Amino acid sequence: MAYLDRVLDPPVYGWADDEGTLSKPTAKQLFKEFFKRLNVIKCRKNWLPFFSWFRVLILVPLVFLFIFKFFSIPLLIVFFVYSMIAMGTHGTIWHHRYCTHQAYTFKNKFWRFITQNLTISMIPEEIYVVSHHVHHAKSDQPGDPYNASGGFLYCFLADVNHQPISKTLSEKDYSRTVKLMQHTGVSPNTYSQYQRWGSVTHPGTAILFCLLNWSFWYAVFFLIGGHPMACTVFAAAAFWAVGVRTFNYEGHGKGEDKRREGTDFNTNDMSINQMWPGIVAGEWHNNHHLYPKSARTGFLTHQVDLAWYYIWSGRKMGIITSYHDSKRDFKLRFAQPYQEEKLKEKAGIPVQSPLSSSSN
C-alpha cells in the first residue's frame, strides 16, 4: 500500500466493497461511525474531531442570541460578510493554498502567524491538510475522504468519519505525516505522544491556541461594537464552520457530472467551478484541481479571486516572498485552444469537445 492509502483512519464500513467500487454506507452507518469517533470517554484518540465539533457547538448559543436578541439589519450584513467572505476567503488563503498546497511562501514566521489568525479559528489544520492530500490523489475514487458519490452525509460528516489520520501509523509514516504539516507552524507530537493521542497536534497546544485566538477576536469586536457585535461575528464563524462541510459535495457536482464546456477544463474528476464559492472565497474548484499548487485559481476574466488578491498584495508588500501562478499556463493550454476550437466550429470544421480531451 502507498503512504496515502494508509495515512487516514479507515471507517468501519471501509473505502470500497469487495469489487473495488465505492462503499456507500447508509445514513445509520454514517451516524453510528460519527458518534463512535466523537466518543472521547471511550478513546482519548478521538479528541481532535471532538474538539473540532465542540468549537461549533459551544457557539450555538451565540447564534440564538444573534437571532433573537441582537438582530438588526446592520448586524445581519456583518454576519453575512464575515461568514461568507472573511471566513471563506481566509479558509482558501490559509488552509487550502498555504497549509495544504504551499502555493506561496512567507517572509518569516511572524507573517505566517498573522495570516493564520486573520479570523476566528474553527478548523484544525491537521484534519484539513492531511486528508486533502488524499482527496487530490484519489479524487472521486474509493478512498477519497469526501467522495461526493457517497452522498451528502458522506461528505458532511467526513471530518470525523474519514479525515482523521490513522491511529496505527508506523514511526516512518508518522514522520512523513509530520512533514506534511511542518510548514504550517503546528508544533508536532513526538511519536510516543502520537501513540497516546492519535494525532500530530497535541490537545494542550490546540486548546491554548484556540482560547488565545478567540479571546483576542472577542475583545476586538467587543471594542468595536460591544457584545452584539462580538456575538454576531462568532455566530457567523460557527455558521461558516458548518457550511464549509457541505462544500465538497457541491463542488464535485453532488456525485454527478455537472462540468460545463468552456468553464470546467479539468477532466480527471467531477470538480466544477461554482460562481458563489468563487466570488466569496476564491474557490474556483475545477481550476484548483487543474492546478492544485497555484496561488491563483480565478483564471478567466469573470472569476474574482479574493484569496489571490491577498497573496498578490502580500507579495507587493514583502510579507510573501514567492508564489505559483498558473494563469498563463492555463491560457496557453486550455483557454486559447478552446477559443480556437470554437472559431473552427463556427467555420464548420469538426472539433473535439474539451471535456473529452486529456487535462493536466
C-alpha positions as CSV (number, residue, x, y, z in Angstrom):
1,M,0.0,0.0,0.0
2,A,1.2,3.5,-0.8
3,Y,1.5,6.0,2.0
4,L,-1.6,7.9,1.1
5,D,-3.6,4.7,1.1
6,R,-2.9,4.1,4.7
7,V,-2.4,7.6,6.3
8,L,-6.1,8.1,7.1
9,D,-8.1,6.1,9.6
10,P,-10.5,3.9,7.6
11,P,-14.1,3.8,8.6
12,V,-15.7,0.6,9.8
13,Y,-17.6,0.3,6.5
14,G,-14.4,0.7,4.5
15,W,-13.5,2.7,1.5
16,A,-14.5,0.2,-1.1
17,D,-16.5,-3.0,-1.3
18,D,-15.2,-6.4,-2.4
19,E,-15.4,-5.5,-6.0
20,G,-13.3,-2.3,-5.5
21,T,-16.1,0.1,-6.0
22,L,-17.0,2.9,-3.5
23,S,-18.6,1.6,-0.3
24,K,-21.8,3.6,0.1
25,P,-22.9,3.4,3.8
26,T,-26.4,4.1,4.9
27,A,-27.3,7.2,7.0
28,K,-27.5,4.9,10.0
29,Q,-24.0,3.6,9.4
30,L,-22.6,7.1,8.9
31,F,-24.1,8.4,12.1
32,K,-23.0,5.4,14.1
33,E,-19.5,5.9,12.9
34,F,-19.7,9.6,13.6
35,F,-20.8,9.3,17.2
36,K,-18.4,6.5,17.9
37,R,-15.5,8.6,16.7
38,L,-16.6,11.5,18.8
39,N,-16.5,9.4,22.0
40,V,-13.5,10.8,23.9
41,I,-14.5,8.8,27.0
42,K,-14.1,5.5,25.3
43,C,-10.9,6.6,23.4
44,R,-8.8,9.7,24.1
45,K,-7.5,9.4,20.5
46,N,-10.9,10.8,19.3
47,W,-10.1,14.2,20.9
48,L,-9.3,16.1,17.6
49,P,-12.6,15.6,15.8
50,F,-14.4,16.0,19.1
51,F,-12.6,19.3,19.6
52,S,-13.4,20.4,16.1
53,W,-17.2,19.9,16.5
54,F,-17.2,21.1,20.1
55,R,-16.0,24.5,18.9
56,V,-19.1,24.7,16.7
57,L,-21.5,23.5,19.4
58,I,-20.2,25.9,22.0
59,L,-21.0,28.8,19.7
60,V,-24.6,27.7,19.1
61,P,-26.0,29.8,22.0
62,L,-24.4,32.9,20.3
63,V,-26.3,32.1,17.1
64,F,-29.5,32.2,19.0
65,L,-28.5,35.4,20.8
66,F,-27.8,37.0,17.5
67,I,-31.1,35.9,16.0
68,F,-33.4,36.6,19.0
69,K,-31.7,39.3,21.0
70,F,-29.2,41.4,18.9
71,F,-30.7,41.0,15.4
72,S,-30.6,44.1,13.2
73,I,-30.1,44.8,9.5
74,P,-26.6,46.2,10.1
75,L,-25.6,43.2,12.1
76,L,-27.1,40.9,9.5
77,I,-24.8,42.5,7.0
78,V,-21.9,41.9,9.3
79,F,-22.9,38.3,9.8
80,F,-23.1,37.8,6.0
81,V,-19.8,39.4,5.2
82,Y,-17.9,37.7,8.0
83,S,-19.3,34.2,7.4
84,M,-19.3,34.2,3.6
85,I,-16.4,36.4,2.7
86,A,-14.0,36.8,5.6
87,M,-14.1,33.2,6.8
88,G,-14.4,31.7,3.4
89,T,-11.6,33.7,1.8
90,H,-9.3,33.0,4.8
91,G,-10.0,29.3,4.6
92,T,-8.8,29.4,1.0
93,I,-5.8,31.6,1.8
94,W,-4.6,29.6,4.8
95,H,-5.9,26.1,5.0
96,H,-6.2,25.4,1.2
97,R,-3.5,27.3,-0.7
98,Y,-0.8,27.5,2.0
99,C,-1.2,24.7,4.5
100,T,-2.1,22.1,2.0
101,H,-0.5,23.1,-1.3
102,Q,2.2,25.5,-0.3
103,A,1.2,27.7,-3.2
104,Y,3.2,30.6,-1.7
105,T,5.8,31.3,1.0
106,F,6.0,33.8,3.8
107,K,8.9,36.2,4.6
108,N,9.0,34.9,8.1
109,K,7.1,33.1,10.9
110,F,5.6,36.4,12.1
111,W,3.6,37.0,8.9
112,R,2.6,33.3,8.8
113,F,1.2,33.7,12.3
114,I,-0.7,36.9,11.4
115,T,-2.2,35.2,8.3
116,Q,-3.1,32.1,10.3
117,N,-5.0,34.3,12.8
118,L,-6.7,36.7,10.5
119,T,-10.1,35.2,11.5
120,I,-11.6,33.2,14.3
121,S,-10.1,29.8,14.5
122,M,-12.6,27.0,13.7
123,I,-10.9,24.2,11.8
124,P,-7.8,22.2,12.9
125,E,-5.1,22.4,10.3
126,E,-4.3,18.7,10.8
127,I,-7.8,17.5,9.8
128,Y,-7.8,19.6,6.7
129,V,-4.3,19.2,5.4
130,V,-3.5,15.5,5.5
131,S,-6.9,14.4,4.2
132,H,-6.8,17.0,1.4
133,H,-3.7,15.4,0.0
134,V,-5.5,12.1,-0.1
135,H,-8.5,13.9,-1.7
136,H,-6.4,15.1,-4.6
137,A,-4.6,11.7,-5.1
138,K,-8.0,9.8,-5.1
139,S,-10.5,12.5,-6.2
140,D,-13.9,10.9,-6.7
141,Q,-12.4,7.4,-6.3
142,P,-12.7,5.0,-3.3
143,G,-10.5,6.4,-0.6
144,D,-11.4,10.0,-1.3
145,P,-12.4,11.1,2.2
146,Y,-15.2,13.3,0.9
147,N,-16.3,11.5,-2.2
148,A,-19.5,13.2,-3.4
149,S,-20.7,9.9,-4.9
150,G,-21.1,8.7,-1.3
151,G,-23.9,11.2,-0.7
152,F,-24.4,14.4,1.3
153,L,-23.8,12.9,4.7
154,Y,-20.7,11.1,3.5
155,C,-19.2,14.5,2.8
156,F,-20.8,16.4,5.6
157,L,-19.6,14.1,8.4
158,A,-16.2,13.4,6.7
159,D,-14.1,15.5,9.1
160,V,-15.0,12.9,11.8
161,N,-15.6,9.7,9.8
162,H,-12.9,9.9,7.1
163,Q,-10.4,12.7,7.6
164,P,-8.5,12.0,10.9
165,I,-5.1,10.3,10.5
166,S,-4.7,6.6,11.2
167,K,-4.1,5.8,14.9
168,T,-1.7,3.0,14.0
169,L,0.9,4.7,11.8
170,S,4.5,3.3,11.9
171,E,7.1,5.7,13.1
172,K,8.3,6.2,9.5
173,D,4.8,7.0,8.3
174,Y,4.2,9.3,11.2
175,S,7.4,11.2,10.3
176,R,6.0,11.6,6.7
177,T,2.8,13.0,8.1
178,V,4.6,15.5,10.3
179,K,6.5,16.7,7.2
180,L,3.2,17.4,5.5
181,M,2.4,19.7,8.4
182,Q,5.8,21.2,9.3
183,H,5.5,24.4,7.2
184,T,2.2,25.3,8.9
185,G,3.8,26.1,12.3
186,V,1.8,23.4,14.1
187,S,4.1,22.0,16.8
188,P,4.1,18.2,16.3
189,N,3.8,15.5,18.9
190,T,6.7,13.1,19.3
191,Y,6.0,9.6,18.1
192,S,5.3,8.4,21.7
193,Q,2.9,11.3,22.2
194,Y,1.2,10.4,18.9
195,Q,0.7,6.9,20.1
196,R,-1.0,8.3,23.2
197,W,-3.1,11.0,21.5
198,G,-3.5,9.6,17.9
199,S,-2.7,13.0,16.3
200,V,0.1,15.2,15.1
201,T,-1.3,18.1,17.2
202,H,-1.1,18.0,21.0
203,P,-4.5,18.7,22.7
204,G,-3.0,21.1,25.2
205,T,-1.4,23.2,22.4
206,A,-4.6,23.2,20.3
207,I,-6.8,24.2,23.2
208,L,-4.5,27.0,24.3
209,F,-4.2,28.3,20.7
210,C,-8.0,28.3,20.3
211,L,-8.5,30.2,23.6
212,L,-6.0,32.8,22.8
213,N,-7.4,33.3,19.3
214,W,-11.0,33.5,20.5
215,S,-10.1,35.8,23.4
216,F,-8.3,38.2,21.1
217,W,-11.1,38.4,18.5
218,Y,-13.9,38.7,21.0
219,A,-12.1,41.6,22.6
220,V,-11.5,43.3,19.3
221,F,-15.1,43.0,18.2
222,F,-16.4,43.9,21.7
223,L,-14.4,47.1,21.5
224,I,-15.9,47.8,18.0
225,G,-19.5,47.2,18.9
226,G,-19.9,45.6,22.3
227,H,-21.4,42.2,22.9
228,P,-23.9,42.4,20.0
229,M,-21.0,42.8,17.5
230,A,-18.8,40.1,19.1
231,C,-21.7,37.7,19.4
232,T,-22.7,38.3,15.7
233,V,-19.2,37.6,14.4
234,F,-18.7,34.5,16.5
235,A,-22.1,33.2,15.4
236,A,-21.0,33.9,11.8
237,A,-17.9,31.9,12.3
238,A,-19.9,28.9,13.6
239,F,-22.3,29.2,10.6
240,W,-19.3,29.1,8.2
241,A,-17.8,26.1,10.0
242,V,-21.0,24.1,9.4
243,G,-21.5,25.4,5.9
244,V,-17.9,24.6,4.7
245,R,-18.5,21.0,5.5
246,T,-21.0,20.9,2.6
247,F,-18.7,22.4,0.0
248,N,-17.0,19.3,-1.5
249,Y,-20.4,17.6,-2.0
250,E,-21.5,20.7,-4.0
251,G,-18.0,21.3,-5.5
252,H,-18.0,17.8,-7.1
253,G,-21.4,18.0,-8.6
254,K,-23.2,16.1,-5.9
255,G,-21.7,12.9,-7.3
256,E,-22.9,13.7,-10.9
257,D,-21.0,15.0,-13.9
258,K,-22.0,18.7,-13.9
259,R,-19.0,20.0,-15.7
260,R,-19.6,22.7,-18.4
261,E,-17.7,23.1,-21.6
262,G,-15.8,26.3,-21.7
263,T,-15.9,26.6,-17.9
264,D,-14.6,23.4,-16.4
265,F,-11.4,22.3,-18.2
266,N,-10.2,19.6,-15.7
267,T,-11.5,16.3,-16.9
268,N,-9.8,14.0,-14.4
269,D,-12.6,14.3,-11.8
270,M,-16.0,15.8,-11.2
271,S,-14.9,19.1,-9.7
272,I,-16.7,22.1,-11.0
273,N,-16.3,25.9,-10.9
274,Q,-19.2,27.5,-9.0
275,M,-19.9,31.1,-9.1
276,W,-20.8,31.7,-5.4
277,P,-17.8,30.0,-3.8
278,G,-15.6,31.5,-6.4
279,I,-16.7,35.1,-5.8
280,V,-16.9,35.0,-2.0
281,A,-13.9,32.8,-1.3
282,G,-11.8,32.5,-4.5
283,E,-12.7,28.8,-4.7
284,W,-12.8,28.0,-8.4
285,H,-12.7,24.3,-7.7
286,N,-12.3,22.8,-11.1
287,N,-9.4,25.3,-11.8
288,H,-7.9,24.3,-8.5
289,H,-7.9,20.6,-9.3
290,L,-6.3,21.5,-12.7
291,Y,-3.5,23.5,-10.9
292,P,-3.5,22.5,-7.2
293,K,-0.3,24.4,-6.4
294,S,-1.4,27.7,-8.0
295,A,-1.9,30.6,-5.6
296,R,-4.5,32.0,-8.1
297,T,-7.4,30.0,-9.4
298,G,-9.5,32.8,-10.8
299,F,-8.2,32.3,-14.3
300,L,-11.0,33.7,-16.5
301,T,-12.0,37.4,-16.7
302,H,-15.1,37.0,-14.6
303,Q,-13.5,34.8,-11.9
304,V,-13.0,37.0,-8.9
305,D,-10.4,35.6,-6.6
306,L,-10.2,37.4,-3.2
307,A,-7.7,34.9,-1.9
308,W,-5.3,35.7,-4.7
309,Y,-5.7,39.4,-4.2
310,Y,-4.4,38.9,-0.6
311,I,-1.5,36.8,-1.7
312,W,-0.6,39.2,-4.6
313,S,-0.8,42.2,-2.2
314,G,1.3,40.4,0.4
315,R,3.9,39.9,-2.3
316,K,3.9,43.6,-3.2
317,M,4.3,44.5,0.5
318,G,7.1,42.0,1.0
319,I,5.3,39.7,3.6
320,I,5.0,37.0,1.0
321,T,8.3,36.1,-0.8
322,S,7.1,33.9,-3.7
323,Y,4.0,32.2,-5.2
324,H,3.0,29.9,-8.0
325,D,0.6,31.5,-10.6
326,S,-0.7,29.1,-13.3
327,K,-2.9,31.6,-15.1
328,R,-0.5,32.0,-18.1
329,D,-0.2,28.2,-18.5
330,F,-4.0,27.8,-18.2
331,K,-4.5,30.3,-21.0
332,L,-1.9,28.7,-23.3
333,R,-3.0,25.1,-22.7
334,F,-6.8,25.4,-22.2
335,A,-8.4,28.8,-22.8
336,Q,-6.8,29.8,-26.1
337,P,-7.1,26.3,-27.6
338,Y,-10.8,26.3,-26.6
339,Q,-11.4,29.7,-28.2
340,E,-9.6,28.5,-31.4
341,E,-11.8,25.4,-31.4
342,K,-15.0,27.5,-31.1
343,L,-13.8,29.6,-34.1
344,K,-13.2,26.4,-36.1
345,E,-16.7,25.2,-35.1
346,K,-18.3,28.3,-36.4
347,A,-16.4,27.8,-39.6
348,G,-17.8,24.2,-39.9
349,I,-14.6,22.4,-39.0
350,P,-15.2,19.3,-36.8
351,V,-13.6,19.7,-33.3
352,Q,-13.2,17.6,-30.2
353,S,-15.1,18.6,-27.0
354,P,-12.7,19.8,-24.3
355,L,-14.5,17.5,-21.8
356,S,-13.3,14.5,-23.8
357,S,-9.7,15.6,-24.1
358,S,-6.9,15.0,-21.7
359,S,-6.0,17.5,-19.0
360,N,-3.2,18.4,-16.6
